Amino acid sequence: MGTGWKVLIAAVLAALGAYLQQLAAPLVVLIVVMVLDYISGMIAAVRTGTLDSRIGIMGIVKKVSYLLIVAVGMVLDYLIQLLGGKFGLSLEGTYFVGLLVIIWLIINECISILENTDEAGGPVPPFVAAMLKRLKRHTEDIAGEEDDNPSAPVGGTSPYTGEAKNDDGIE
């Protein structure tokens, strides 16, 4: 790779890091756990004999949609800052919605990694799974979601279909 490309990539990454500010590190963590989840899902599928390219492609599409959800959270943060400025409130550098979305997705991905590891026959400490599910509920509480049915799956029901979601919150 030529020096020009290296400079361009470094400049783009630096600009992106400066723009994202507090969201840069959590976003990198999200991308890493998304890759790990995909890999663990592939390992589980090979181990159980259910490897299917269509399911793999849909997994990639789902991961891309996660990034779109993060982008929506970032847009909401921008709008909150913009409106706050109109009312004389200084909300510079506040990325609450985007950060909450990223943390929620990281927790979901970690739960999915544990499920994939269990399905592949690997040992999963029960306290880790319980801790992640508790963190997910706590994150949802912070976001203002209310769970009227404590025995319902962690994901609740889909706002689009009304169908129950599995533990990772995905239909």
C-alpha positions as CSV (number, residue, x, y, z in Angstrom):
1,M,0.0,0.0,0.0
2,G,1.4,3.4,-1.0
3,T,2.1,6.2,1.4
4,G,-0.8,8.3,-0.1
5,W,-3.3,5.6,0.8
6,K,-1.9,5.2,4.3
7,V,-2.2,9.0,4.9
8,L,-5.8,9.0,3.5
9,I,-6.9,6.1,5.7
10,A,-5.2,7.7,8.8
11,A,-6.9,11.0,8.0
12,V,-10.3,9.4,7.6
13,L,-9.9,7.4,10.8
14,A,-8.7,10.5,12.7
15,A,-11.7,12.6,11.4
16,L,-14.1,9.8,12.3
17,G,-12.6,9.5,15.8
18,A,-12.8,13.3,16.4
19,Y,-16.4,13.4,15.1
20,L,-17.5,10.4,17.2
21,Q,-15.7,11.5,20.4
22,Q,-17.0,9.4,23.2
23,L,-18.6,6.9,20.9
24,A,-15.4,5.8,19.1
25,A,-14.2,3.3,21.6
26,P,-17.6,1.7,22.3
27,L,-18.3,1.5,18.6
28,V,-15.0,-0.3,18.1
29,V,-16.0,-2.7,20.9
30,L,-19.4,-3.2,19.2
31,I,-17.7,-4.1,15.9
32,V,-15.3,-6.5,17.6
33,V,-18.1,-8.4,19.4
34,M,-20.2,-8.4,16.2
35,V,-17.3,-10.2,14.4
36,L,-16.8,-12.5,17.3
37,D,-20.6,-13.3,17.4
38,Y,-20.5,-14.1,13.7
39,I,-17.5,-16.3,14.1
40,S,-19.0,-18.1,17.1
41,G,-22.2,-18.6,15.1
42,M,-20.3,-20.1,12.3
43,I,-18.5,-22.5,14.7
44,A,-21.8,-23.5,16.3
45,A,-23.4,-24.1,12.9
46,V,-20.5,-26.3,11.8
47,R,-20.6,-28.2,15.0
48,T,-24.3,-28.8,14.8
49,G,-24.4,-29.4,11.1
50,T,-26.6,-26.5,10.3
51,L,-24.2,-24.4,8.3
52,D,-26.1,-22.5,5.6
53,S,-24.9,-19.7,3.4
54,R,-28.3,-18.0,3.3
55,I,-28.4,-17.8,7.1
56,G,-24.8,-16.5,7.1
57,I,-25.7,-13.7,4.7
58,M,-28.7,-12.8,6.8
59,G,-26.4,-12.6,9.8
60,I,-24.3,-10.1,8.0
61,V,-27.3,-8.1,7.0
62,K,-28.4,-8.1,10.6
63,K,-25.0,-6.8,11.8
64,V,-25.2,-4.0,9.2
65,S,-28.7,-3.1,10.4
66,Y,-27.2,-2.8,14.0
67,L,-24.9,-0.2,12.6
68,L,-27.9,1.6,11.1
69,I,-29.6,1.6,14.5
70,V,-26.4,3.1,16.0
71,A,-26.6,5.8,13.3
72,V,-30.2,6.6,14.2
73,G,-29.1,6.9,17.9
74,M,-26.4,9.3,16.8
75,V,-28.8,11.4,14.8
76,L,-31.2,11.6,17.8
77,D,-28.2,12.8,19.9
78,Y,-27.4,15.4,17.3
79,L,-31.1,16.6,17.2
80,I,-31.2,16.8,21.0
81,Q,-28.0,18.9,21.0
82,L,-29.4,21.1,18.3
83,L,-32.7,21.6,20.0
84,G,-31.0,22.1,23.4
85,G,-28.9,24.9,21.8
86,K,-32.1,26.6,20.6
87,F,-33.4,26.7,24.2
88,G,-30.0,27.9,25.6
89,L,-28.9,24.5,27.0
90,S,-25.3,23.5,26.4
91,L,-25.4,19.8,25.5
92,E,-22.1,19.7,23.6
93,G,-20.5,16.3,23.6
94,T,-23.5,14.5,25.1
95,Y,-24.1,11.2,23.3
96,F,-26.6,9.5,25.5
97,V,-28.9,7.8,23.0
98,G,-26.1,6.6,20.7
99,L,-24.1,5.3,23.6
100,L,-27.1,3.6,25.1
101,V,-27.8,1.9,21.8
102,I,-24.2,0.8,21.4
103,I,-24.1,-0.6,25.0
104,W,-27.4,-2.5,24.5
105,L,-26.1,-4.0,21.2
106,I,-22.8,-5.0,22.8
107,I,-24.7,-6.8,25.6
108,N,-26.9,-8.5,23.0
109,E,-23.9,-9.7,21.0
110,C,-22.2,-11.0,24.2
111,I,-25.3,-13.0,25.1
112,S,-25.4,-14.4,21.6
113,I,-21.7,-15.3,21.8
114,L,-22.5,-17.2,25.0
115,E,-25.4,-19.0,23.3
116,N,-23.3,-19.9,20.3
117,T,-20.5,-21.2,22.6
118,D,-23.0,-23.3,24.5
119,E,-24.5,-24.7,21.3
120,A,-21.0,-25.6,20.1
121,G,-20.4,-27.5,23.3
122,G,-18.2,-25.0,25.0
123,P,-18.4,-24.3,28.7
124,V,-20.4,-21.2,29.6
125,P,-20.3,-20.0,33.2
126,P,-23.9,-19.5,34.3
127,F,-23.0,-16.4,36.4
128,V,-21.7,-14.7,33.2
129,A,-24.9,-15.3,31.3
130,A,-27.0,-14.2,34.3
131,M,-24.9,-11.0,34.7
132,L,-25.3,-10.1,31.0
133,K,-29.0,-10.6,31.1
134,R,-29.2,-8.4,34.2
135,L,-27.1,-5.7,32.5
136,K,-29.4,-5.9,29.5
137,R,-32.5,-5.4,31.8
138,H,-30.7,-2.5,33.6
139,T,-29.8,-0.8,30.3
140,E,-33.4,-1.1,29.1
141,D,-34.6,0.4,32.4
142,I,-32.3,3.3,31.9
143,A,-33.8,3.8,28.4
144,G,-37.2,3.9,30.0
145,E,-38.5,0.5,28.8
146,E,-40.9,-1.1,31.3
147,D,-41.2,-4.8,31.8
148,D,-44.7,-5.5,33.2
149,N,-44.1,-9.3,32.9
150,P,-41.0,-10.4,34.7
151,S,-41.4,-14.0,33.4
152,A,-41.3,-12.8,29.8
153,P,-38.2,-13.3,27.7
154,V,-35.6,-10.6,28.1
155,G,-36.4,-9.2,24.6
156,G,-40.2,-8.9,25.3
157,T,-42.3,-8.7,22.1
158,S,-41.6,-7.1,18.8
159,P,-43.2,-3.7,18.3
160,Y,-43.7,-4.6,14.6
161,T,-45.2,-8.1,14.8
162,G,-46.2,-8.6,18.4
163,E,-44.3,-11.9,18.4
164,A,-42.1,-12.9,21.2
165,K,-38.4,-12.3,20.9
166,N,-35.7,-14.6,22.0
167,D,-33.3,-13.7,24.8
168,D,-31.0,-11.7,22.5
169,G,-33.9,-9.4,21.7
170,I,-34.0,-10.4,18.0
171,E,-37.1,-12.0,16.4
